[in-house]
Amino acid sequence: MEQPLELVLRFCAAWSDLDLDHLISFFTEDAVYHNMPLEPVTGVEAIRATISGFTGGVDKVVFEVLHAAAAGEVVLTERVDHFHLPGRVISLPVMGTFEVAGGSIRAWRDYFDMNQFMSQMAPSS
């Protein structure tokens, strides 16, 4: 069976295709996804809706993994997530925690500064 670190790195790499069905296939049915500035969501359909919501209008997403470490079924990532929109790229430093069970992600928590994201979303003058 694939090691948790390998699974999470493969998940991060899969973002570059922005194939929602493929991304959702990494999760257990009852997985929890929590972007720390927001409320957590539970279940693959809620995770699908959340991901769809923040990738609408995005041409491409690249998770640049700077560092990753695993202890048992827990994987920590230090990343810069790059959101390619028409005419600009938003780059967001993120710390992520993944809990893996049975070869799938059962929990994903991302920690980042929402103000840093929103300031890059504002139209440039």
Secondary structure, DSSP 8 states (H G I E B T S, - for coil): ---HHHHHHHHHHHGGGT-HHHHHTTEEEEEEEEETTS--EESHHHHHHHHHHHHTT-SEEEEEEEEEEEETTEEEEEEEEEEEETTEEEEEEEEEEEEEETTEEEEEEEE--HHHHHHHHS---
